[in-house]
Amino acid sequence: MHFSVGIWDTLFGERIQLEIPDSCGNTIRRSVTKKWFELMKNQERIVDLYKQVLRVHMLDVVRGYRVLYWVVGEDIDETTARQFMNPDTGDIYAIYYFEQDEPKTEVITKKRWDIAYNKLYGKSGGTETTG
């Protein structure tokens, strides 16, 4: 796939770096031209290039703190992802617990996640940003 628009854009176009999640949840970097990115964004095709994978900071009462990767539309719906996504990092924060012997997973804000982490571990969370 070409990540530029024409020969002049390839040779002289301003380049930007995109971090794109692959199917395993790993982040890969791609160098694209700014003009190509704007064209794809305007055509809303940039979303079709890959399924959006979100990093999830999970507090699990059984396994403790762990990092998971959820696919938007499969593991989490788009509305919830947009509502709870950390604007600085794009991460999601969740807690896994039991309520009357029923397992529950709840997506929460970073602020509530930090409070829960502090109660479980008595120190600040594994991530540095707050919000």
C-alpha positions in Angstrom: 0.0 0.0 0.0 1.3 3.5 -0.9 1.3 6.0 1.9 1.6 9.1 -0.2 -0.3 11.0 -2.9 1.7 11.2 -6.1 5.4 11.4 -6.8 5.8 15.0 -5.5 4.2 14.1 -2.2 6.4 11.0 -2.0 9.6 13.0 -2.6 8.8 16.3 -0.8 5.7 15.8 1.3 5.8 16.4 5.0 5.9 13.1 6.9 4.2 12.0 10.0 4.4 8.8 12.1 1.2 6.8 12.8 1.0 4.2 15.5 -1.3 1.4 14.2 -2.2 -1.6 16.3 -1.8 -5.0 14.5 -4.1 -8.0 15.0 -2.1 -9.1 18.0 -2.4 -5.8 19.9 1.1 -4.8 19.2 1.8 -1.2 18.0 3.5 -0.8 14.7 4.8 2.5 13.3 4.1 3.7 9.7 5.5 6.8 8.1 2.9 8.5 5.9 2.7 11.9 4.3 0.5 14.4 5.9 -1.4 14.9 2.6 -2.2 11.2 2.4 -3.4 11.1 6.0 -5.7 14.1 5.5 -7.1 12.5 2.4 -7.8 9.2 4.1 -9.3 11.0 7.1 -11.5 13.1 4.9 -12.7 9.9 3.1 -13.1 8.2 6.5 -11.0 5.3 5.2 -8.4 5.6 7.9 -10.7 3.6 10.2 -11.1 0.9 7.6 -7.3 0.2 7.5 -7.4 -1.6 10.8 -9.7 -2.5 13.7 -9.0 -0.2 16.6 -7.3 -2.0 19.5 -7.3 -0.3 22.9 -5.0 -1.0 25.7 -7.0 -1.8 28.9 -5.6 -1.4 32.4 -7.5 -4.0 34.3 -7.7 -4.3 38.1 -8.7 -7.9 38.6 -9.6 -9.1 42.2 -8.4 -12.6 41.3 -5.3 -11.9 39.2 -4.3 -8.4 40.2 -3.3 -5.6 37.9 -2.8 -6.6 34.2 -2.8 -5.0 30.8 -5.2 -6.4 28.1 -6.0 -5.4 24.6 -9.6 -5.1 23.5 -10.9 -4.7 19.9 -13.5 -2.0 19.5 -16.8 -3.5 18.3 -15.9 -7.0 19.6 -14.7 -6.6 23.2 -16.1 -3.1 23.9 -18.7 -1.1 22.0 -17.6 2.1 20.3 -19.8 4.4 22.5 -18.3 3.1 25.7 -14.8 3.2 24.3 -15.2 6.9 23.3 -16.8 7.8 26.6 -14.1 6.3 28.8 -11.0 6.5 26.7 -8.2 8.6 28.3 -7.8 11.5 25.9 -4.0 11.7 26.5 -3.1 8.0 26.1 -6.1 6.4 24.4 -6.2 3.8 27.1 -9.2 2.3 28.9 -9.5 1.5 32.6 -11.6 -1.3 33.9 -12.1 -3.4 37.0 -13.1 -7.1 37.2 -14.9 -8.2 40.4 -17.6 -10.5 41.7 -21.0 -9.4 42.8 -23.1 -12.1 44.6 -20.9 -14.8 43.0 -21.4 -13.3 39.5 -18.3 -12.0 37.7 -18.6 -8.4 36.5 -16.3 -6.2 34.4 -16.9 -2.5 34.6 -15.2 0.2 32.5 -14.5 3.2 34.7 -12.7 6.5 34.5 -9.0 6.9 35.2 -9.7 8.8 38.4 -12.0 6.0 39.8 -9.4 3.4 38.6 -6.6 5.2 40.6 -8.8 5.2 43.7 -9.5 1.5 43.4 -5.8 0.8 42.7 -4.8 2.7 45.8 -7.3 0.8 47.9 -6.0 -2.5 46.6 -2.3 -1.8 46.6 -1.9 1.3 48.8 0.1 3.2 46.2 -0.4 5.2 43.0 -1.5 3.3 39.8 0.7 1.7 37.2 0.2 4.6 34.8 1.3 8.2 35.4 -1.4 10.4 33.8 -4.4 11.4 35.8 -7.7 12.6 34.5 
